[in-house]
Each structure stands twice: as structure tokens, then as C-alpha cells.
Amino acid sequence: MKGTMSSQIERLAIELNGEERFLLANPLNSLAHTLRDQFGCRSVKIGCEQGGCGTCAVLLNNRLVLSCLVPMARADGARVQTVEGLSKGNQLDPIQESFIRCYAAQCGFCTSGMIMSAKALLDSNLQPTREDVVVGMSGNICRCTGYLPIVDAVLEAAKGRTELVPESAEPGKGSCALEKSIKVLDLQIPGSTGEPENFKEVGKSVPRRDLRGHVTGRTAFVEDAVVPGLRYMKIVRSPHHHARILRVDLSEATRVPGLIKAITHQDVPNNFYTILRLIGVEPNDEPVLADDRVLYRGEPIVAIVGESPQAAAEAARQVKIDFEPLEPVFDVEEALKPEAPRVARQGVNHFIYEGHHCRRVRFGNVAEGFAAADMIIEQRYDTSPIEHAALEMTGCIAKPEPDGRVTVYTNTQALFFSLDNTALILGVPPNRLHFVGGTVGGGFGGKVDVIVEPLATLAAILIDQPVKYFFSREEEMQVSSTRAGERFYFKDGVLRDGRIIARQVRHYMDAGAYARHTPYAATKAAAHLPGPYAIPNVYLDCHCVYTNHTPTSAFRGFGVTWGDFAIESQMDLIANRLGLDPWHVRLSNAYRDGDIKAHRKRVSDAALVEVIQAAARIAGKELEPAFSEMTSFKR
């Protein structure tokens, strides 16, 4: 298996996609890495190396296996089939075609494993039920599609596996539930004459240009890049949530065979990573490699470069670090108390917004609003951090070029942010770096942080050799940023008819140990928290708080999503306390053209009323005439 230090090499043979192949390999190496590295079967993905995700699924002697768990000794003399062996020339297997037709792939990283699992299922069950498919595919994880299109694709493939399908098959031509569900809401907007059936794109199924690559395993991801002479990086991380670093001893690590370079904070030209400083958001607070303190469990301290992953990992294990543990703080309100342990370098455990302790919104007079209200409704809402859990792990490959530039192949979601921040950290002109992006195997915001590129690029420059730095699945789950956990205290003054006349919100966003994108997220929260409702008196305090949690950052609608949860939960609570219909409470307060938002912007082109009305029609909800006849264009 990968990770062994054995040097035993044997002559092995497999039948790969119908062709007999021979190789010299360690029989303990995994089938997954052998298929990728020695036979170029890049459809076999490495998502966890623990048998937990299904991205490496292949057929071994016609049985489904997770190839990351199969040693080559077990595969010797066996028949192996991967996605590359399914299509015949220009003809796709019915499973591949159904995945295209049902839009059963998004990023594509899990698709090959899904298709091989589907093939194993359909080979043993010609007429599966939906429940059979759900159970049969349960060993495969997808973070993008929500699974429904995948189940639909497998069921559709079961209907037509008797012959191969021409490569010209078009998406949206099958019986998939997703295709049937595509429709345009009947928004009754005055002045609109467009009919959905006459639109060229809206309401139509548009072929995705990347689907064919996904289903055939040809889509190239960063880790599929073939770079000769690769060296490998592993990181020595903090076992403590909060501690002072007393001593770093590299003496034992330097004696490990295959060690090339040990990098500490002293080797980093500008040892601060602050992604938002590119748009003027400071102070610089997060070291690339920890210097005197660590502020979260897993914080990087030493970067090790080795001739092989095994050598780098062994050298990392031999690094000895002495710590003085310090008291951590994990609760956002506890962190703001005067006696709380100091997390942030700037001396206070909160981000400073133009001299203020929080991002503030003041509109009208909430005290007067509360005094005029028929009822005061208060509630606290808490949300937890969420890991992105993308199947493709965060990583990059940095390769020095003969002309002195460095090419970096990266799966970042923010290519120029990554390039510019790396240039700032390394103290080099941006035009010395050539960043190459590509297909991202799931990101959701988690791959906008510039974490791996600076260290890999620095190492490549220091040793003048290409360096690969990818998180392990354990690192991905432990140290990659999460969605921030948040806390909201709502206080609303309402009238008996459901109108909100005053709203006060105290909001705390847990940035973790360092800022990253969270100061921006708290600003977004302040802009969003009044909700899409016309409230004449608003008072908001949105805090960005530092704790000893893993740093938090971008994640699909960050700064807005949890706010939406709190806002709409509060609207339901108001309806419940007043004994009113929640649809009516929302419509009574909905923004309409000409209203002034709490941020003093006049509303234009509002459509919330019409969207609620359309949703009610679809749901079979009958609204009272006053609400069904309401428009966003006049009161």
C-alpha cells in the first residue's frame, strides 16, 4: 500500500481493459496508484485512500473494488476494468450516455467511480428499483449533484444497455426527473411579454461542454498533471489549539534518507498570509509558517520536502518541537470578555472596522419602534461550522522553468488572488509566476484560500526542482477552512397584523484563529440581516471574532446563508406567536419598489412578492385576495 517503506520490486501482470499488461512494482503498492502512475488511468481518482469515498472504484475480475485498498499482490493476474475501457471508439456505453443525458456530473471528480459502481450494479441486477440503486451506489460520495440525477441516470441506463449509444447523444433527451423539473416560474410581471417557449436559453436544457470528458475519464484535474522529477511536501503541524513554541529541533529529521529540505518561518521572505490585503483589508495576522505561537490545532510549523512521499512523511515525524500549552478560547462571546485569552496579534479578539468593534447598521430609531410595537419577539439562533469536504483534496504542483519563472498547477478557485498573494509572500514580481488553473474537483469556496501555493512555490525555488503539495484527507478535514459558526440574537417589534416596525440583531461570526475572508463575511452579514423586508427601524451589530478554532473562510453564500436561516426562522416565529399565516407575514413585510433599505438604498426592480406568489401557486397554497393581488410595483 502507499506509505510502505519496502523496496521490494516484482514482475506483475494484469489484464487492463482487455489488454495484457506487465509491470515492475512493489506488490504492496495500491492498485489505485499503480493504475494512475504506471498505466496512466487518470479516471481512477484519489479522494481519501481509506475506502470511504468511492472515487477510485474499478472492477477486479468483474467485481467492484475500491482500488485504494487493493494491494497489487491481490491484482496480479487479475482482470481490471476502468472507465477508459467502457467506450468503444466514438461510441459510449449506455451508462455514460445516461449520465450525460441526466446531467449526472458536475465537477466530475466522483463520476468515474460512480459509473463503475453503476456498471457493477447493472451487471448483477438488470432491472433495479430506485431503492436498489440508492443502496447499490451508497459507497460513492458526491458533493455536487445531490444524488438525484445520478440515481435517475442509473435507472435510465438500465432500460437501454443492450446496445452502445452514438457519441452524438444530447443532454436533456431522456426521462430524467431533473429534465422534467426544468421550468420557468410563471412570474406575472407587468410589461413582460416574453414567453418561455420562445426563449433561446432560459428554460431550455443546455449541453454542458465538460460532460463528455467527465464520463470518459478524460477530464484533467491538477493531480493528473505529469511532471517528471517531482519532490513531495509534508507539513509538521501543531497538536495544540493554543501554545507557545519553545524550540524546533530538526536534527533527527535531517538524518532521514531522502530528505531534501526543511523549511521554517525563517525561510519565508514575507511570512504573512492575509488574502484580503489585496483589496486593502488588514492587518496581516496569519503567518505562513508559525513563528512564536500556534493558535489552532493543525497550524503549520515546518514544511518538509522529500524525494518521495514516504521520505517526506518520515522526516516530518522526526521533527521535535517543544511547546508551552496556553489556555484556548472557543466561544465567540467568551472571547470578547476582557479576561479572555488573547488570540489575535493586534491585541483584541475581534476585527476592527474603521475604529469600531463590529460592523454596524443604524436606521431609524429602534427604541421608538419597540415602544410602538404590540409585541416584542426575541430569539437566539446558533449555527455550527461546516467542512467543505470536496472530494478532490486541496493541492498544487510548482515547477521551476529554465527562464527563471515558476509554473504552478493549482486547483484554486481564485487564480489571480493565489498568484498575487504568493508573489507578495515570496517577494517576487507577479510576472515571475505562471499559475495554471483547471477543473476543480469540488470547491464550494474552500479553495479560495491561498494555503498550499506559497509553500510549494517557495520550496520549488529553494531546491530548483518541482514540488507537489496536496492535503491528505485527514488534513482536508482538520485544517482546511470551514464555514464560520455564527450566533444571532434577534429582537423584533411587531404589530398585530404581522408588520415588523423595529429589528435589532446582535450577530457574532467565529473567524477562528485568523481573519482570512471572515471580516468580509461579517460585512456581508450586516448588509443582509434586515432581510428582504421593509423595516423602518433597524439596529445591527455584526462582530468578527477570533477564537482558537480552525480559521474559517468562504463557503457558498458565506455571510448570507446562516443569516437567511436566522431571518426566515424568525419570520416563522413571528407568525406563530401572532397566530398568522407565515406566507402572509412575509408578504406584509416584503420589499417593494421605492422602499428605502436599512442601508439607505432605494429599492428598484423588486420581485419578492411575485416570487412568493409563484411559489404559492406551485405549492397549491391559496393566498388571501389582498396578497394574491399585491405587486412589487405599487403599494
Order of alpha helices (4+ residues) and beta strands (2+ residues): beta-beta-alpha-beta-beta-alpha-beta-beta-alpha-alpha-alpha-alpha-beta-alpha-alpha-beta-beta-beta-beta-beta-alpha-beta-alpha-beta-alpha-beta-beta-beta-beta-alpha-beta-alpha-beta-alpha-beta-beta-beta-alpha-beta-alpha-alpha-alpha-alpha
